[in-house]
């Protein structure tokens, strides 16, 4: 009787052991299937980890990259506008030249695109993450920006009205450019991709401007311009080439600021530079600094300082909230597990 009882219990134990083993195997299979299903997501996460998001403030190169881009925006914006004014001040008059130089320096963008890969500073190959949607949006933005570069050649009332409307249209197009780029940059994780998009935009704008120059006699105006330029042909070409370079520096800084911060921050930084352009005209060209310019300069500086102070205050509050959350979590862990060590 006792032997039969023992045999019966052993059978029960063997059955339960088999059931547990089958349960474990089923769990392992389910886990394997889930891991297999999550494999594309994990590969994408590994890819994002491989190319650390450079617009994240926790990235060690974020702050140096931000400072470099604002310096480029500052230098490029002020110098390009001063050089454009220098061109027109010394009898340069071609609207096609002033339009074409803004995008003709696109080959310079290959430097920040290819050099990091050539110097093995990054493992990402250029244009590997460049899909058709980003390509089409970049072409659209490039054509849109180039179409705003019309200006009246006379001072009649009709042409003045045309110039006024073109200026308003250019402002609206540029105002839509910054939020549009911010929307696209949300899917971008490295500065090289930003420059790739900028390169496509500049190529599109250059093609459109070149077609306009070919149809409107712009190339002949370039040759004639060096003859009427009162500083000589050598200074004429130095001015043109310098303007090409400085415009690219300006656009690189603009795109970098929008990528690293927001379109609002980029727009405010560019607005703050308007006062520097005004002061540059007063210093280098002896422009009259009247009351309107003084009020505009004060408002630009005031608005920029107010925004920077507001951002600083917000960052301090967010940091304090993070500290409070960390302290609260530590207190909760101490209550749950009094013996836990910090």
Secondary structure, 3 states (H helix, E strand, C coil): CHHHHHHHHHHHHHHHHHHHHHHHHHHHHHHHHHHHHCHHHHHHHHHHHHCCCCCCCCCCCHHHHHHHHHHHHHHHHHHHHHHHHHHHHCCCCCHHHHHHCCCCCHHHHHHHHHHHHHCCCCCCCCCCCCCHHHHHHHHHHHHHHHCCCCCCCCCCHHHHHHHHHHHHHHHHHHHHHHHHHHHHHCCCCCHHHHHHHHHHHHHHHHHHHHHHHHHHCHHHHHHHHHHHCCCCHHHHHHHHHHHHHHHHHHHHHHHHHHHHCCHHHHHHHHHHHHHHHHHHHHHHHCCCCCHHHHHHHHHHHHHHHHHHHHHHHHHHHHHHHHHHHHHHHHHHHHHHCCCCCC
